[in-house]
């Protein structure tokens, strides 16, 4: 589960940087990367929720 949390943190950091670049500088490529990172975050968060529920059951 630690690896999953680290992946979420890394993906969020990339998302935050790209989203800020798009918002502040109008960087369209950064917006594309931010949207891609948000989809990866969604998948990772679902995996975390599943792992968390399994850990709570045991």
HELIX and SHEET records of a PDB file:
HELIX    1   1 UNK A    2  UNK A   25  1                                  24    
HELIX    2   2 UNK A   28  UNK A   57  1                                  30    
END                                                                             
